[in-house]
Amino acid sequence: MFFKEIQGQQSLQNTLTNAFQNQHLAHALIFNGREGSANLALALALARYLHCENKQGNESCGKCNSCLKHHKLIHPDFNFIFPIATTKKVDSKPTCQNFLPDFRKIILKNPYFDLSDWLFFIGADDKQGSIPAEESRKIINILSMKPFEAEHKLLLIWLPEMMNVQAANALLKVLEEPPQKTTFLLVCNSPQSLLPTILSRVQPVVVPDFSEIEISTYLQKKLDISSEKADNIAYLADGNLAEAIRNIEEIDNDNYLWFQEWMRECFKRNYKALWERMEKFDAFSREIQKYWLQCGLDICRESLLIYYAGDKNVKVSTLKLNFLTAFSKIIGDIDTIKKLSEELGIAIYHIERNANTKMLFFNLSLRITQTFYQKTK
Ligand SMILES: [Zn+2]
């Protein structure tokens, strides 16, 4: 990970590298940031920078022996501790060592993931995950050895708040008597869950949430997402890049097709299909549910625009335009569209307030069906 690969966060990058250059960098840092922030990415970029043999100002060179190893996360003096759980493959006494290849893999895929992504990745998504007591031995082992290749050893602890008491005490002990030539990089989502005695011995680096623009830019540049879709996803993600990446898979680019099918089912009073749709709807996250209904609201607005002002005022694909034109003919009077928009708006409001989305969606479908029925009879 290079600093330049991280969207935004420029001033933090400069603060960290300048501190190193001025020999003010603390021996233990804690990168505090919300889930889906750049806290892990920044710690990884700093680790590479600290080990780089040919630093280029505020960035690592990317070419030296050390950088090449960091590129694959296999530098022998870069150690990782992270939450783990039992899985089918490792069904008793799991250690970080068991999962190290997986941990490298998920980071190399993208360093913006959260605990649930990680547990899902290793097939332990029904488990809690923790950093077990055995890892305290690893901390002590790492510290008792001399560096293999670099001048300094680095120990990155992802989510130290997941440490079991024994592991946390082991960490506290080494932080109390900081060993020579070792830098600790703690990457934390909820520092308030850590022992105050640990917190008082580490220098905080406060990592802000990503902005909407930063998330959208990342999705477009790194994941080749269209700007319209990237903006939508970024808007929903609320500064959480991990959530944004998850949502890509759930949100279909042609979101109007979903709405189109739904409206057809309402129009035809196909209750069986509506019931099945409700089951699918319920399986989405609330953010996605809101997104679908919001798409419906947008479609209502566009249809109305077509109805009153003609299709030259709506910039969409031909396929979508055909749907909108047909749809505006069905609902294209001010009362029906008002009613439909109102219903969608109320449903979004209730989803935000944790309503039972299953019944909410089915009732909504019934009311829309009724609205269409009254219009056509
Ligand atoms: Zn280098």
Residues whose N, C-alpha, C, O or C-beta is under 5 A from the ligand:
A	BS01	ZN	C52 E53 N54 S60 C61 G62 K63 C64 C67
